[in-house]
Amino acid sequence: MSLDVIEAVLSNPDLKGWDGFGVVVQAYNRRASYVLKWIYELAERLDRKVMVRLVKGAYWDTEIKHAQVEGLDGFPVFTQRLQRT
């Protein structure tokens, strides 16, 4: 739903030329790379600049606990740091 709101706001012709819009993406979320790609493609398509802040994830513990309580097979967030090669 939040991506729909972002697209609606950035698509508003009254805001054309305003480059003050920004988003925050949680880096530990498994969908982060897809969200970043989507934002980039949207900005390109609309010829807009979008500020992006990448954060570790304020709700990491909550996401883990919720998945455990629900008995999910995996977690919606990464559970360990990726190692550089």
Biopython code that builds the backbone (N, CA, C, O; Angstrom):
import numpy as np
from Bio.PDB.StructureBuilder import StructureBuilder

atoms = [
    (1, "MET", "N", (0.822, -1.183, 0.000)),
    (1, "MET", "CA", (0.000, 0.000, 0.000)),
    (1, "MET", "C", (0.876, 1.261, 0.000)),
    (1, "MET", "O", (0.545, 2.237, -0.674)),
    (2, "SER", "N", (1.983, 1.252, 0.744)),
    (2, "SER", "CA", (2.810, 2.453, 0.804)),
    (2, "SER", "C", (3.438, 2.777, -0.553)),
    (2, "SER", "O", (3.642, 3.947, -0.874)),
    (3, "LEU", "N", (3.744, 1.756, -1.345)),
    (3, "LEU", "CA", (4.301, 2.024, -2.674)),
    (3, "LEU", "C", (3.255, 2.677, -3.578)),
    (3, "LEU", "O", (3.596, 3.503, -4.425)),
    (4, "ASP", "N", (1.990, 2.310, -3.403)),
    (4, "ASP", "CA", (0.916, 2.950, -4.165)),
    (4, "ASP", "C", (0.799, 4.429, -3.798)),
    (4, "ASP", "O", (0.582, 5.273, -4.668)),
    (5, "VAL", "N", (0.942, 4.737, -2.516)),
    (5, "VAL", "CA", (0.881, 6.138, -2.060)),
    (5, "VAL", "C", (2.063, 6.924, -2.624)),
    (5, "VAL", "O", (1.895, 8.046, -3.101)),
    (6, "ILE", "N", (3.253, 6.334, -2.568)),
    (6, "ILE", "CA", (4.443, 6.997, -3.108)),
    (6, "ILE", "C", (4.256, 7.296, -4.586)),
    (6, "ILE", "O", (4.556, 8.398, -5.045)),
    (7, "GLU", "N", (3.761, 6.317, -5.328)),
    (7, "GLU", "CA", (3.552, 6.527, -6.766)),
    (7, "GLU", "C", (2.507, 7.597, -7.027)),
    (7, "GLU", "O", (2.680, 8.415, -7.932)),
    (8, "ALA", "N", (1.433, 7.611, -6.260)),
    (8, "ALA", "CA", (0.383, 8.617, -6.444)),
    (8, "ALA", "C", (0.912, 10.026, -6.184)),
    (8, "ALA", "O", (0.612, 10.955, -6.934)),
    (9, "VAL", "N", (1.695, 10.178, -5.125)),
    (9, "VAL", "CA", (2.239, 11.498, -4.798)),
    (9, "VAL", "C", (3.218, 11.956, -5.876)),
    (9, "VAL", "O", (3.129, 13.086, -6.356)),
    (10, "LEU", "N", (4.142, 11.090, -6.254)),
    (10, "LEU", "CA", (5.142, 11.472, -7.257)),
    (10, "LEU", "C", (4.523, 11.706, -8.627)),
    (10, "LEU", "O", (5.081, 12.448, -9.436)),
    (11, "SER", "N", (3.385, 11.088, -8.898)),
    (11, "SER", "CA", (2.718, 11.249, -10.193)),
    (11, "SER", "C", (1.855, 12.506, -10.268)),
    (11, "SER", "O", (1.397, 12.886, -11.345)),
    (12, "ASN", "N", (1.638, 13.143, -9.132)),
    (12, "ASN", "CA", (0.786, 14.338, -9.098)),
    (12, "ASN", "C", (1.440, 15.451, -9.910)),
    (12, "ASN", "O", (2.543, 15.888, -9.580)),
    (13, "PRO", "N", (0.771, 15.916, -10.973)),
    (13, "PRO", "CA", (1.361, 16.954, -11.825)),
    (13, "PRO", "C", (1.585, 18.286, -11.105)),
    (13, "PRO", "O", (2.428, 19.078, -11.526)),
    (14, "ASP", "N", (0.847, 18.540, -10.034)),
    (14, "ASP", "CA", (1.036, 19.785, -9.279)),
    (14, "ASP", "C", (2.391, 19.828, -8.575)),
    (14, "ASP", "O", (2.866, 20.905, -8.214)),
    (15, "LEU", "N", (3.007, 18.684, -8.380)),
    (15, "LEU", "CA", (4.296, 18.620, -7.685)),
    (15, "LEU", "C", (5.479, 18.497, -8.636)),
    (15, "LEU", "O", (6.611, 18.302, -8.192)),
    (16, "LYS", "N", (5.233, 18.607, -9.925)),
    (16, "LYS", "CA", (6.315, 18.503, -10.905)),
    (16, "LYS", "C", (7.355, 19.588, -10.631)),
    (16, "LYS", "O", (7.015, 20.755, -10.437)),
    (17, "GLY", "N", (8.593, 19.197, -10.617)),
    (17, "GLY", "CA", (9.672, 20.141, -10.352)),
    (17, "GLY", "C", (10.071, 20.230, -8.890)),
    (17, "GLY", "O", (11.104, 20.814, -8.563)),
    (18, "TRP", "N", (9.263, 19.658, -8.007)),
    (18, "TRP", "CA", (9.603, 19.654, -6.588)),
    (18, "TRP", "C", (10.408, 18.399, -6.295)),
    (18, "TRP", "O", (9.931, 17.286, -6.512)),
    (19, "ASP", "N", (11.612, 18.575, -5.810)),
    (19, "ASP", "CA", (12.499, 17.449, -5.554)),
    (19, "ASP", "C", (12.716, 17.203, -4.064)),
    (19, "ASP", "O", (13.778, 16.730, -3.662)),
    (20, "GLY", "N", (11.728, 17.519, -3.253)),
    (20, "GLY", "CA", (11.863, 17.364, -1.808)),
    (20, "GLY", "C", (11.291, 16.068, -1.264)),
    (20, "GLY", "O", (11.246, 15.880, -0.048)),
    (21, "PHE", "N", (10.856, 15.173, -2.134)),
    (21, "PHE", "CA", (10.233, 13.928, -1.674)),
    (21, "PHE", "C", (11.302, 12.910, -1.297)),
    (21, "PHE", "O", (12.284, 12.737, -2.018)),
    (22, "GLY", "N", (11.110, 12.243, -0.175)),
    (22, "GLY", "CA", (12.064, 11.235, 0.256)),
    (22, "GLY", "C", (11.371, 10.031, 0.847)),
    (22, "GLY", "O", (10.241, 10.116, 1.327)),
    (23, "VAL", "N", (12.063, 8.910, 0.806)),
    (23, "VAL", "CA", (11.543, 7.667, 1.373)),
    (23, "VAL", "C", (12.620, 7.015, 2.235)),
    (23, "VAL", "O", (13.810, 7.290, 2.086)),
    (24, "VAL", "N", (12.178, 6.159, 3.126)),
    (24, "VAL", "CA", (13.083, 5.385, 3.965)),
    (24, "VAL", "C", (12.867, 3.917, 3.630)),
    (24, "VAL", "O", (11.731, 3.446, 3.578)),
    (25, "VAL", "N", (13.951, 3.203, 3.405)),
    (25, "VAL", "CA", (13.873, 1.779, 3.091)),
    (25, "VAL", "C", (14.658, 1.012, 4.148)),
    (25, "VAL", "O", (15.803, 1.352, 4.447)),
    (26, "GLN", "N", (14.041, -0.017, 4.708)),
    (26, "GLN", "CA", (14.706, -0.829, 5.713)),
    (26, "GLN", "C", (15.621, -1.844, 5.029)),
    (26, "GLN", "O", (15.149, -2.727, 4.313)),
    (27, "ALA", "N", (16.898, -1.718, 5.245)),
    (27, "ALA", "CA", (17.897, -2.543, 4.565)),
    (27, "ALA", "C", (17.791, -4.018, 4.914)),
    (27, "ALA", "O", (18.095, -4.865, 4.074)),
    (28, "TYR", "N", (17.371, -4.346, 6.119)),
    (28, "TYR", "CA", (17.299, -5.748, 6.520)),
    (28, "TYR", "C", (16.047, -6.458, 6.003)),
    (28, "TYR", "O", (15.921, -7.673, 6.150)),
    (29, "ASN", "N", (15.126, -5.710, 5.403)),
    (29, "ASN", "CA", (13.937, -6.324, 4.835)),
    (29, "ASN", "C", (14.329, -7.082, 3.571)),
    (29, "ASN", "O", (15.067, -6.553, 2.741)),
    (30, "ARG", "N", (13.858, -8.283, 3.419)),
    (30, "ARG", "CA", (14.226, -9.105, 2.259)),
    (30, "ARG", "C", (13.756, -8.501, 0.938)),
    (30, "ARG", "O", (14.271, -8.857, -0.122)),
    (31, "ARG", "N", (12.794, -7.603, 0.990)),
    (31, "ARG", "CA", (12.300, -6.954, -0.232)),
    (31, "ARG", "C", (13.023, -5.655, -0.556)),
    (31, "ARG", "O", (12.693, -5.005, -1.548)),
    (32, "ALA", "N", (13.990, -5.265, 0.247)),
    (32, "ALA", "CA", (14.643, -3.963, 0.093)),
    (32, "ALA", "C", (15.192, -3.738, -1.312)),
    (32, "ALA", "O", (14.992, -2.664, -1.880)),
    (33, "SER", "N", (15.871, -4.713, -1.880)),
    (33, "SER", "CA", (16.460, -4.521, -3.212)),
    (33, "SER", "C", (15.381, -4.315, -4.266)),
    (33, "SER", "O", (15.567, -3.534, -5.199)),
    (34, "TYR", "N", (14.261, -5.003, -4.126)),
    (34, "TYR", "CA", (13.156, -4.832, -5.074)),
    (34, "TYR", "C", (12.511, -3.460, -4.926)),
    (34, "TYR", "O", (12.152, -2.823, -5.916)),
    (35, "VAL", "N", (12.368, -3.013, -3.681)),
    (35, "VAL", "CA", (11.786, -1.682, -3.423)),
    (35, "VAL", "C", (12.696, -0.594, -3.981)),
    (35, "VAL", "O", (12.214, 0.355, -4.599)),
    (36, "LEU", "N", (13.997, -0.716, -3.772)),
    (36, "LEU", "CA", (14.939, 0.278, -4.289)),
    (36, "LEU", "C", (14.904, 0.326, -5.815)),
    (36, "LEU", "O", (14.941, 1.404, -6.408)),
    (37, "LYS", "N", (14.832, -0.831, -6.437)),
    (37, "LYS", "CA", (14.746, -0.892, -7.907)),
    (37, "LYS", "C", (13.454, -0.244, -8.376)),
    (37, "LYS", "O", (13.454, 0.494, -9.361)),
    (38, "TRP", "N", (12.355, -0.510, -7.685)),
    (38, "TRP", "CA", (11.055, 0.067, -8.045)),
    (38, "TRP", "C", (11.090, 1.595, -7.929)),
    (38, "TRP", "O", (10.602, 2.297, -8.815)),
    (39, "ILE", "N", (11.666, 2.107, -6.841)),
    (39, "ILE", "CA", (11.766, 3.555, -6.650)),
    (39, "ILE", "C", (12.617, 4.182, -7.753)),
    (39, "ILE", "O", (12.258, 5.225, -8.299)),
    (40, "TYR", "N", (13.729, 3.553, -8.076)),
    (40, "TYR", "CA", (14.608, 4.059, -9.129)),
    (40, "TYR", "C", (13.859, 4.119, -10.467)),
    (40, "TYR", "O", (13.910, 5.132, -11.166)),
    (41, "GLU", "N", (13.175, 3.043, -10.815)),
    (41, "GLU", "CA", (12.447, 3.002, -12.084)),
    (41, "GLU", "C", (11.307, 4.010, -12.111)),
    (41, "GLU", "O", (11.042, 4.615, -13.150)),
    (42, "LEU", "N", (10.631, 4.196, -10.983)),
    (42, "LEU", "CA", (9.558, 5.186, -10.905)),
    (42, "LEU", "C", (10.117, 6.596, -11.102)),
    (42, "LEU", "O", (9.554, 7.395, -11.850)),
    (43, "ALA", "N", (11.215, 6.888, -10.435)),
    (43, "ALA", "CA", (11.838, 8.215, -10.567)),
    (43, "ALA", "C", (12.287, 8.462, -12.000)),
    (43, "ALA", "O", (12.125, 9.568, -12.517)),
    (44, "GLU", "N", (12.845, 7.458, -12.640)),
    (44, "GLU", "CA", (13.259, 7.585, -14.042)),
    (44, "GLU", "C", (12.050, 7.842, -14.945)),
    (44, "GLU", "O", (12.072, 8.733, -15.795)),
    (45, "ARG", "N", (10.999, 7.048, -14.745)),
    (45, "ARG", "CA", (9.797, 7.164, -15.589)),
    (45, "ARG", "C", (9.136, 8.529, -15.440)),
    (45, "ARG", "O", (8.656, 9.098, -16.420)),
    (46, "LEU", "N", (9.112, 9.051, -14.224)),
    (46, "LEU", "CA", (8.449, 10.335, -13.966)),
    (46, "LEU", "C", (9.404, 11.522, -14.061)),
    (46, "LEU", "O", (8.993, 12.669, -13.891)),
    (47, "ASP", "N", (10.682, 11.243, -14.334)),
    (47, "ASP", "CA", (11.715, 12.281, -14.400)),
    (47, "ASP", "C", (11.739, 13.097, -13.107)),
    (47, "ASP", "O", (11.680, 14.326, -13.126)),
    (48, "ARG", "N", (11.825, 12.381, -11.985)),
    (48, "ARG", "CA", (11.829, 13.006, -10.666)),
    (48, "ARG", "C", (13.055, 12.565, -9.892)),
    (48, "ARG", "O", (13.632, 11.513, -10.166)),
    (49, "LYS", "N", (13.445, 13.370, -8.933)),
    (49, "LYS", "CA", (14.502, 13.002, -7.997)),
    (49, "LYS", "C", (13.830, 12.577, -6.698)),
    (49, "LYS", "O", (12.891, 13.221, -6.231)),
    (50, "VAL", "N", (14.318, 11.492, -6.123)),
    (50, "VAL", "CA", (13.767, 10.987, -4.874)),
    (50, "VAL", "C", (14.932, 10.744, -3.914)),
    (50, "VAL", "O", (15.882, 10.035, -4.245)),
    (51, "MET", "N", (14.848, 11.330, -2.744)),
    (51, "MET", "CA", (15.864, 11.085, -1.717)),
    (51, "MET", "C", (15.551, 9.746, -1.061)),
    (51, "MET", "O", (14.400, 9.470, -0.722)),
    (52, "VAL", "N", (16.563, 8.927, -0.885)),
    (52, "VAL", "CA", (16.379, 7.613, -0.260)),
    (52, "VAL", "C", (17.299, 7.514, 0.952)),
    (52, "VAL", "O", (18.498, 7.779, 0.869)),
    (53, "ARG", "N", (16.712, 7.130, 2.067)),
    (53, "ARG", "CA", (17.492, 6.885, 3.278)),
    (53, "ARG", "C", (17.405, 5.400, 3.568)),
    (53, "ARG", "O", (16.316, 4.845, 3.710)),
    (54, "LEU", "N", (18.547, 4.770, 3.654)),
    (54, "LEU", "CA", (18.627, 3.344, 3.939)),
    (54, "LEU", "C", (18.919, 3.166, 5.425)),
    (54, "LEU", "O", (19.925, 3.663, 5.932)),
    (55, "VAL", "N", (18.025, 2.448, 6.125)),
    (55, "VAL", "CA", (18.187, 2.238, 7.563)),
    (55, "VAL", "C", (18.244, 0.746, 7.870)),
    (55, "VAL", "O", (17.783, -0.079, 7.082)),
    (56, "LYS", "N", (18.812, 0.414, 9.020)),
    (56, "LYS", "CA", (18.938, -0.997, 9.399)),
    (56, "LYS", "C", (17.587, -1.644, 9.659)),
    (56, "LYS", "O", (17.408, -2.824, 9.359)),
    (57, "GLY", "N", (16.664, -0.928, 10.192)),
    (57, "GLY", "CA", (15.343, -1.489, 10.462)),
    (57, "GLY", "C", (14.972, -1.405, 11.920)),
    (57, "GLY", "O", (15.466, -2.180, 12.740)),
    (58, "ALA", "N", (14.116, -0.481, 12.245)),
    (58, "ALA", "CA", (13.722, -0.244, 13.630)),
    (58, "ALA", "C", (12.886, -1.376, 14.204)),
    (58, "ALA", "O", (12.860, -1.565, 15.420)),
    (59, "TYR", "N", (12.204, -2.128, 13.357)),
    (59, "TYR", "CA", (11.286, -3.156, 13.833)),
    (59, "TYR", "C", (11.814, -4.565, 13.617)),
    (59, "TYR", "O", (11.033, -5.516, 13.570)),
    (60, "TRP", "N", (13.130, -4.714, 13.484)),
    (60, "TRP", "CA", (13.730, -6.017, 13.213)),
    (60, "TRP", "C", (13.301, -7.047, 14.254)),
    (60, "TRP", "O", (12.832, -8.126, 13.893)),
    (61, "ASP", "N", (13.454, -6.731, 15.535)),
    (61, "ASP", "CA", (13.088, -7.672, 16.606)),
    (61, "ASP", "C", (11.612, -8.048, 16.537)),
    (61, "ASP", "O", (11.253, -9.214, 16.703)),
    (62, "THR", "N", (10.768, -7.065, 16.293)),
    (62, "THR", "CA", (9.327, -7.305, 16.211)),
    (62, "THR", "C", (8.994, -8.216, 15.042)),
    (62, "THR", "O", (8.165, -9.116, 15.174)),
    (63, "GLU", "N", (9.631, -7.992, 13.903)),
    (63, "GLU", "CA", (9.393, -8.831, 12.721)),
    (63, "GLU", "C", (9.779, -10.282, 13.000)),
    (63, "GLU", "O", (9.055, -11.200, 12.615)),
    (64, "ILE", "N", (10.905, -10.491, 13.661)),
    (64, "ILE", "CA", (11.361, -11.836, 14.002)),
    (64, "ILE", "C", (10.364, -12.512, 14.949)),
    (64, "ILE", "O", (9.958, -13.652, 14.723)),
    (65, "LYS", "N", (9.977, -11.801, 16.006)),
    (65, "LYS", "CA", (9.067, -12.374, 17.001)),
    (65, "LYS", "C", (7.705, -12.675, 16.382)),
    (65, "LYS", "O", (7.121, -13.726, 16.647)),
    (66, "HIS", "N", (7.209, -11.779, 15.578)),
    (66, "HIS", "CA", (5.906, -11.984, 14.929)),
    (66, "HIS", "C", (5.935, -13.241, 14.054)),
    (66, "HIS", "O", (4.994, -14.034, 14.082)),
    (67, "ALA", "N", (6.992, -13.424, 13.288)),
    (67, "ALA", "CA", (7.127, -14.608, 12.431)),
    (67, "ALA", "C", (7.185, -15.883, 13.276)),
    (67, "ALA", "O", (6.617, -16.907, 12.896)),
    (68, "GLN", "N", (7.870, -15.822, 14.418)),
    (68, "GLN", "CA", (7.951, -16.977, 15.301)),
    (68, "GLN", "C", (6.576, -17.321, 15.882)),
    (68, "GLN", "O", (6.176, -18.485, 15.911)),
    (69, "VAL", "N", (5.863, -16.292, 16.344)),
    (69, "VAL", "CA", (4.536, -16.502, 16.943)),
    (69, "VAL", "C", (3.575, -17.077, 15.908)),
    (69, "VAL", "O", (2.757, -17.941, 16.224)),
    (70, "GLU", "N", (3.676, -16.596, 14.676)),
    (70, "GLU", "CA", (2.793, -17.061, 13.604)),
    (70, "GLU", "C", (3.215, -18.431, 13.066)),
    (70, "GLU", "O", (2.474, -19.046, 12.300)),
    (71, "GLY", "N", (4.390, -18.910, 13.457)),
    (71, "GLY", "CA", (4.863, -20.202, 12.996)),
    (71, "GLY", "C", (5.281, -20.220, 11.537)),
    (71, "GLY", "O", (5.186, -21.253, 10.875)),
    (72, "LEU", "N", (5.745, -19.074, 11.030)),
    (72, "LEU", "CA", (6.162, -18.994, 9.632)),
    (72, "LEU", "C", (7.459, -19.766, 9.406)),
    (72, "LEU", "O", (8.274, -19.910, 10.318)),
    (73, "ASP", "N", (7.640, -20.252, 8.198)),
    (73, "ASP", "CA", (8.843, -21.012, 7.861)),
    (73, "ASP", "C", (10.107, -20.154, 7.866)),
    (73, "ASP", "O", (11.183, -20.627, 8.231)),
    (74, "GLY", "N", (9.975, -18.913, 7.466)),
    (74, "GLY", "CA", (11.134, -18.026, 7.390)),
    (74, "GLY", "C", (10.813, -16.686, 8.013)),
    (74, "GLY", "O", (9.755, -16.494, 8.613)),
    (75, "PHE", "N", (11.741, -15.770, 7.859)),
    (75, "PHE", "CA", (11.568, -14.431, 8.409)),
    (75, "PHE", "C", (11.511, -13.422, 7.269)),
    (75, "PHE", "O", (12.139, -13.630, 6.231)),
    (76, "PRO", "N", (10.764, -12.326, 7.448)),
    (76, "PRO", "CA", (10.693, -11.306, 6.397)),
    (76, "PRO", "C", (11.916, -10.393, 6.369)),
    (76, "PRO", "O", (12.024, -9.509, 5.520)),
    (77, "VAL", "N", (12.829, -10.617, 7.301)),
    (77, "VAL", "CA", (14.048, -9.807, 7.376)),
    (77, "VAL", "C", (15.257, -10.730, 7.375)),
    (77, "VAL", "O", (15.149, -11.903, 7.732)),
    (78, "PHE", "N", (16.404, -10.201, 6.974)),
    (78, "PHE", "CA", (17.636, -10.976, 7.044)),
    (78, "PHE", "C", (18.013, -11.168, 8.512)),
    (78, "PHE", "O", (17.845, -10.257, 9.324)),
    (79, "THR", "N", (18.514, -12.330, 8.844)),
    (79, "THR", "CA", (18.842, -12.609, 10.238)),
    (79, "THR", "C", (20.341, -12.546, 10.512)),
    (79, "THR", "O", (20.767, -12.689, 11.658)),
    (80, "GLN", "N", (21.145, -12.332, 9.468)),
    (80, "GLN", "CA", (22.561, -12.147, 9.654)),
    (80, "GLN", "C", (23.103, -11.248, 8.556)),
    (80, "GLN", "O", (22.511, -11.116, 7.485)),
    (81, "ARG", "N", (24.231, -10.642, 8.843)),
    (81, "ARG", "CA", (24.845, -9.747, 7.861)),
    (81, "ARG", "C", (25.379, -10.541, 6.696)),
    (81, "ARG", "O", (25.875, -11.656, 6.860)),
    (82, "LEU", "N", (25.276, -9.964, 5.530)),
    (82, "LEU", "CA", (25.869, -10.577, 4.350)),
    (82, "LEU", "C", (27.358, -10.306, 4.361)),
    (82, "LEU", "O", (27.782, -9.190, 4.665)),
    (83, "GLN", "N", (28.135, -11.276, 4.045)),
    (83, "GLN", "CA", (29.587, -11.124, 4.032)),
    (83, "GLN", "C", (30.051, -10.674, 2.659)),
    (83, "GLN", "O", (29.597, -11.198, 1.641)),
    (84, "ARG", "N", (30.938, -9.719, 2.629)),
    (84, "ARG", "CA", (31.526, -9.273, 1.372)),
    (84, "ARG", "C", (32.507, -10.327, 0.892)),
    (84, "ARG", "O", (33.192, -10.969, 1.688)),
    (85, "THR", "N", (32.564, -10.496, -0.415)),
    (85, "THR", "CA", (33.517, -11.462, -0.970)),
    (85, "THR", "C", (34.631, -10.767, -1.704)),
    (85, "THR", "O", (35.525, -11.425, -2.236)),
]
sb = StructureBuilder()
sb.init_structure("model")
sb.init_model(0)
sb.init_chain("A")
sb.init_seg("    ")
for serial, (resi, resn, name, xyz) in enumerate(atoms, 1):
    if name == "N":
        sb.init_residue(resn, " ", resi, " ")
    sb.init_atom(name, np.array(xyz, "f"), 0.0, 1.0, " ", f" {name:<3s}", serial, name[0])
structure = sb.get_structure()
